[in-house]
Amino acid sequence: MRVSQIAEAVGVPRNYLSKVLQQLVRAGVLVSERGPRGGFALARDADAITLTEILQAVETRPAERRCLLGRAECSDADPCAAHARWQQLYHHIASFLEDTTLAELARQAGGTT
């Protein structure tokens, strides 16, 4: 697909989208081809691309695990009041991102892969 098609479909500025797509190309999620018949495509099958991989490619800084209550030091050894519950939620979200593929999202949205 061409950048202009994707930008129109998702409602984001073309220049911003171009930068994000290039990050995904560098990460090996997408491939690109220049020229009048060029555009972007998945680098491999949608069943092999997880949400974690996509997020890692476009995040400007690594995800931080900070204390939910704002404490400077919060760990299993010295937990805040929310530590155990927040840790469970964090692991649930991380598992969801690692276990969910583009193909699954497309199927749920009624699209094709």
C-alpha positions as CSV (number, residue, x, y, z in Angstrom):
1,M,0.0,0.0,0.0
2,R,1.1,3.6,-0.6
3,V,1.6,6.0,2.3
4,S,-1.2,8.2,1.1
5,Q,-3.7,5.3,1.1
6,I,-2.8,4.3,4.6
7,A,-2.8,7.8,5.9
8,E,-6.3,8.4,4.6
9,A,-7.6,5.1,5.9
10,V,-6.4,5.7,9.4
11,G,-6.7,9.5,9.5
12,V,-3.1,10.5,10.4
13,P,-0.9,13.0,8.7
14,R,1.1,11.6,5.8
15,N,4.5,12.9,7.1
16,Y,4.0,11.5,10.5
17,L,3.0,8.1,9.1
18,S,6.0,8.0,6.8
19,K,8.3,8.2,9.7
20,V,6.5,5.5,11.6
21,L,6.5,3.2,8.6
22,Q,10.2,3.7,8.1
23,Q,10.8,2.7,11.7
24,L,8.8,-0.5,11.0
25,V,10.9,-1.1,7.9
26,R,14.1,-0.8,9.9
27,A,12.7,-3.2,12.5
28,G,11.9,-5.8,9.8
29,V,8.1,-5.6,10.3
30,L,7.5,-4.0,6.9
31,V,9.3,-3.9,3.5
32,S,9.2,-0.9,1.2
33,E,9.6,-0.3,-2.5
34,R,10.2,3.1,-4.0
35,G,8.9,4.4,-7.3
36,P,5.5,4.9,-9.0
37,R,4.4,1.4,-8.1
38,G,6.1,1.3,-4.7
39,G,4.6,1.3,-1.3
40,F,4.7,-0.8,1.9
41,A,3.9,-4.4,2.7
42,L,4.3,-6.8,5.6
43,A,7.8,-8.3,5.7
44,R,6.4,-11.7,6.6
45,D,3.1,-13.4,7.4
46,A,0.8,-11.5,9.7
47,D,0.7,-14.5,12.0
48,A,4.4,-14.0,12.7
49,I,4.2,-10.4,13.8
50,T,3.3,-9.6,17.4
51,L,2.1,-6.4,18.9
52,T,5.2,-6.4,21.1
53,E,7.4,-6.3,18.0
54,I,5.5,-3.4,16.6
55,L,5.6,-1.4,19.8
56,Q,9.3,-2.0,20.3
57,A,9.9,-0.7,16.8
58,V,8.1,2.6,17.3
59,E,8.7,3.4,20.9
60,T,11.0,6.4,21.4
61,R,12.2,5.1,24.7
62,P,12.0,1.6,26.3
63,A,9.0,0.9,28.4
64,E,9.7,1.7,32.1
65,R,8.2,-0.1,35.0
66,R,7.7,2.7,37.5
67,C,5.9,2.7,40.8
68,L,2.2,3.3,40.3
69,L,2.1,5.5,43.4
70,G,5.2,7.4,42.4
71,R,7.7,6.0,44.9
72,A,11.4,6.3,43.9
73,E,12.1,2.8,45.1
74,C,9.4,0.1,44.7
75,S,10.3,-3.6,44.3
76,D,9.3,-7.0,45.5
77,A,11.5,-6.5,48.5
78,D,10.1,-3.0,49.3
79,P,6.7,-2.9,47.7
80,C,4.2,0.0,47.7
81,A,0.5,-0.7,48.5
82,A,-0.3,-1.2,44.8
83,H,2.8,-3.2,43.8
84,A,1.3,-6.7,43.7
85,R,-1.8,-5.7,41.8
86,W,0.1,-3.5,39.4
87,Q,2.6,-6.2,38.8
88,Q,-0.2,-8.7,37.9
89,L,-1.7,-6.1,35.5
90,Y,1.7,-5.4,33.9
91,H,2.3,-9.1,33.3
92,H,-1.2,-9.5,31.8
93,I,-0.6,-6.6,29.4
94,A,2.9,-7.8,28.4
95,S,1.5,-11.3,27.7
96,F,-1.4,-9.8,25.6
97,L,1.1,-7.8,23.5
98,E,3.4,-10.8,23.1
99,D,0.7,-13.3,22.3
100,T,-1.4,-11.2,20.0
101,T,-0.5,-11.1,16.3
102,L,-1.6,-8.8,13.5
103,A,-3.5,-11.7,11.9
104,E,-5.6,-12.1,15.1
105,L,-6.4,-8.4,15.1
106,A,-7.4,-8.5,11.5
107,R,-9.6,-11.5,12.0
108,Q,-11.3,-9.8,15.0
109,A,-11.8,-6.6,12.9
110,G,-13.3,-8.6,10.1
111,G,-10.4,-7.9,7.8
112,T,-8.0,-10.1,5.8
113,T,-4.3,-10.8,6.3
